[in-house]
Amino acid sequence: MALSPGRGLSVSGARVALVGGQAAATWIVDAGIVVITPLRAFTRAEHTAVTEEGQSMMSFVSGNDSDRVEVVTPSP
């Protein structure tokens, strides 16, 4: 994924998403998409909130070129 020039951002590796102050998911940027893997089941409201934050993050790191997000089911 190409980042906007001058941002100097690193988004390699997994990051943690907090919900209610607790780790609730990991996320990575893969092929221009924020991929969110929940660590537990989300309520509908949590799913919406995490997705919206992911869209904001993707928009930021891509210089507003993308806001793509995918919430995946974790592997057992």
N, C-alpha and C positions, 0 to 999 in steps of 0.2 A: 504494500500500500504506500503510495506517495503522500507524504505530508506536505502541507503548505510551506513554501520557503520562508525561512526566518522564524518559524515557531520553535525550532529546537526541541521538539517533543520526542519522547520515547514511549511507545506503547507496546513494547515487546513483553512477552510473558503474561501470566494471569494476574489480574487485579481483583480486589475484593469489593463487592457492593454491600453497603450497609442498609438495613431496613430497621427502623426503630433503634438505631445505635448498635445493632448486632450484625455480624457477618451473616449474610443471607444468600449470597451468590458469588461466583467468580465471573470475570469477564475478560475477553481478549478481543483484539481487533484482528480479523482474518479476512483477507481479500476485500477490504473496504466495508466490512460489516462488523458491528459490535455483536459478539456472540456471548450471551449471558447464560450461565449454567447455574440454576438454583441449587442451593445446598439443602433446601427443604421446600415443601409445598408453599406456594404463594396464595394469598387471598386474591380475589379479583382486583381489589384496590391496589394491593402491593404489586401485582403484575403490571397494572397500568402505570403506576408510579415508576417502577424500575425500567419499563420500556421507554417512557418519556425521558428519563434521565439518560438512558443509553442513546436515544436520538440526539439529545443535546450534546453529549460527549462526541458522537460520531461527526456531527455537524462542526464542532469545534476543531477536532483533529484533522478534518478533511478540508478546512477552509470553506465550509458551507457547500462542498460538492456532494455530500451524501449525508443522510440521516438514517441509514439502514440498520435495523436491529433484528436479531433473531434470539428468542428465548428457547433454549433447547431442553429436552428431558435428559437428566444425567444418566449415565450408564450405571447399571447396578454393580 
